[in-house]
Amino acid sequence: MQIELQQIHKSFGNHHVLKGIDLRVDAGTIHGLVGENGAGKSTLMKILTGYLSRSAGRILLDGEEVNTADPATAAALGIGMLYQEPQDFPPLTVLENFIVGRDSHPDNHRGRQQQRLSELSEQVHFQLHGSDSVERLTVGERQQLEFLRLLGRDARLMILDEPTTGISDRQKARLFAALRQIREQGRTILLVSHKLEEIAALCDRVTILRHGLVSGEEDAPFHIPRLLELMFDQPPGSRAQPQQCPSGKLLLALDQVSTAGERTGLNGCSCRIHQGELVGLAGLSGSGQGLFLRLAAALQQPQTGAVSFRGISLSGRDHRSVRRLGGTFLPANRLEEGLIPGFTLTDHFTLAHGCSRSEAREAATQAIARFNIRATPESRVESLSGGNQQRLLLSLIPTSASLVLLENPTRGLDVASAEWVWHYLREQFCSQGALIFSSAELEEILAVANRILVFFDGRVVRDLPIDQVDYQDVVAAMTGG
Amino acid sequence: MRNFKRHLTDTLLILAIALLFTGLLLLVVGASPLEAFGQLLSGSFGSWSRLARVLNVWIPLTLCSLGLLYAFRSGLWNIGVEGQMVLGAIGCTAVLRWGMDTAAPQLMLPVALLAGLLLGSLWALLAGWLKIRGGVHEIFAGLGLNFVAMGLILWLIFGPWKRPGIASMSGTELFPKALWFPTLEGWRVSPFALLLTLAAIALTAWVLNHSRFGLNLKAVGHNPRAVTLYGLSAQRYMLIAILISGALAGLAGGLQVSGIYHRLIPAISSGYGYLGLLVVMLANFKLLPIPFIALFFAALNVGSIQLPMMLKLDSSLSGVIQGACVLSALLVFGVRRLREGRSG
C-alpha cells in the first residue's frame, strides 16, 4: 500500500507541533522517519493512525484520499501501529490481549487464537506465553506482544515507533528479519527510530523531521553524518569518555536477596555499591534488573535476604524512607509510574519540593531553561513528548540525592539528549553518591558506567569494573553463555 | 471570563435538557408541566417557612457533598456517606440521652455534635481500612456498612432506646427543649448550623484548591502509583480523605438529630448521602457549584411535597428532575470532552 501525506498541520493550543509535513511511502518498502525529541514524529504517526486528529492536511492511500478519523477506521484501512508506550490491557493475559479488538477476525476461539499466537511468536522468536498476565511483563515484553498483535491482523501499513527499545540484540536481529520478510509480501513499513544504525541497516529511504518540518529525504545507502546534520541544528559531539569516580563509603548493600516478579524474579543477589560508582545493569529485558532497582528503592520487599541503604535496613520500610535517606528512583513507565497526568510542571515541583506555588513556578521555569524542556510551567505533563517527560523527571531529582536509581533512563531520547543527560547525572551525582541504571543497550552501559552487573534469568552472572570488560564475554553472559 | 461563560452555557443547557425531559414525561402522564414546575417553585420559595425548610435540607446535603468531594479527590467513591451520617446521628443521640439529666444540658450540644463527627469518621475509617488492609473495594465496603448502620439504628430505636411503653418507627422520645439547637424566633433554621456549613464550604475551598494537602490529595487521586516517588503515602492520604468525608457526614447526621428532628428516627439520613453523590457529579467534582446545586436539589425536595395535594402527582417528581439533571450534565460534559478530544 502506498501512502502519501500532504501538508499535515497539528497544533495543541498555541503550540504548533507540525508545520506542514509532506511524506510519501511506496508499497513494499521500509521507510525510516527520524528526528530529534519533540520534532513531531510521534504526533505525525498518531495522526496517521487516527489516534489524534489533524488540524489541516490530506492523507492519501494508494492515491485515494481517506479520513483516518479514529483508530478503528485507520485499522480497517489496514494501518497498524506499534506505539512507543504499550497500548495494551495490563489486567488481561497475553492471549486475551492478542484476541481483543480484532473486529475483522471475529474468531474468538481461544484454542485457535493460542495456536496463531504461538505460530507468530515462533516466527519472530519471542518467548511469550498466552496464559501470562500482562501486568507481570516488562515494557520490552509488552512491546513484543503489541508487535505480535500487529502481525496477527492483516495490517498493510505497519508503523513502528522505536520498535527495538528494550529487546535484546538477538531478538532485534530476528525482528529485522521478520520485517524484511513482510516487506517482501508487499507490506509497507514505516519505522520511527532514534537509532541511525538500525535505520541504515533496514530502510530503503528515510525522511528527517526537524522542529515540525521535513528537513530532508535520503535514499539508501545512507551517510550517517549527513542524517545527523539534517536532524540537529548542530552536529552532536563525540560521546564523552567515562570518568573514573573514586570509590567512597558503602551506600547500598544487598545480601542474598530473592524476590518474585517480572519474568524471572531475582535469585540470591548479593552486591555492594559505594559512593562514586556508576553502575550499569545489563541483560535481556526482564532478567531481574528492574527488580534490583525496585528493591533498592524499597518499592518492593525481598522474600528472603536483606537490603540496606547507608547502613539502615530497608526491611519493613517503604520508598519514603529511602527518599529521606537521599535515594531516588526514575521508572521506565514515565506517565504511568513517574508523573501525574493532569498536573502541570509547576504542580510537580510543588509536590516534589514541598514548596509554595510561586517557588515551584520559579523552579519549573529554571528547570525548563536548564534541562531544555519544551513546555511552559503551566503545561500538563501528558502533552509533553517522551523525551521532554524524561527531562522533567530528571529535573525533579533532588540535587542532594546520594543514590539515583534509573530504569532505562535514555529510552526514547535522541543521541544528543542522551549525552546531555549523562553529562548532567555524572556531574551532579557521581562524586556525592552513586548512580545505578538499567539499559537495554550494552553500548550505552559500556560508554557511561564504571561498573557493570550482567543479569541473566534473575541472577547476576557478571560483576566487573568497566575496564575489565570483555565485550564478547558480556554478550554471551547476557544470553546465558 | 471565558471559563465563566462556558460554565454558564453548560448550566443553562443542562437545566434546559432536564426540564424538557421532565416536561415531556409530565405531558405523557397527562399533567401540565408549567403548573407542576410552578408548584415546585412556590412550594420551596413561596414563604419564609418554606425557605426555612429548604435550608434545613440544604445544610446536611451540602455537608455530605463537601465530604464526598474530599474522597473523590483522592480517587475514592465513598458510597458509605449514608451510613456515616446514621452513625453521626447515633453518636449525637447517645450523648444527648446521657446529658439530659446533667446540670447544664446546653453544654451537651457541642459535645453531642463532636460525638457525631467522631462516630461518622470512625465508620468511614472502617471502610477505608477494609479497602487498604483488606483489599475490599470501597464501594462494596461503604454499601455494606450502610446496611449495618441501618440495622444498628433500627435495633437502637426498637431496643435499648425505645420509647417507654411503645417502640415505633416514629423514633425515640423527643428531647427536652433545652437540648434543641436554638433557632431564631419564628424561623425553624438554626443560624449556628447555617454558619457551620458556610464555614465548612470556605474551609474546603481553601484546603482543596490552595493548600499543599489539597494538591497532594489530587495527585493521589490522579496517579496513586506515582505519588510514592514524591515521598507521599497514597494509602495515608486516602484514609485521611475518607476520614474527613465521614466526619462531615457525621456532623450532618448530628445536626439532623439535634437541630431538626430532636430525636432519632430510622430515616434520619433522609437519603442525603446518596443525593450528595448526585450533587457532586452534577457539579463535575468541583467545589464552587456544590452549594448552589445543593440548594436547587433541596428546593426540589421541599417543593415536591405539595405536588400530591395540589396536582395529584407523586412527590417523586423531584427525584426524576434531579436524576435527569445529573444525566444531562454527564451528557453535556461528555460531549464537551469528546469535542475537545477531536479538535485538539
Interface residues (C-beta under 8 A of the other chain):
Chain A: K10 S11 F12 L52 S53 S55 L299 D318 H319 R320 R323 R324 T328 F329 P331 E336 E337 G338 L339 I340 P341 G342 F343 D347 T350 L351 A352 G354
Chain B: R212 L215 N216 K218 A219 H222 N223 R225 A226 V227 T228 L229 Y230 G231 L232 S233 R342 S343 G344
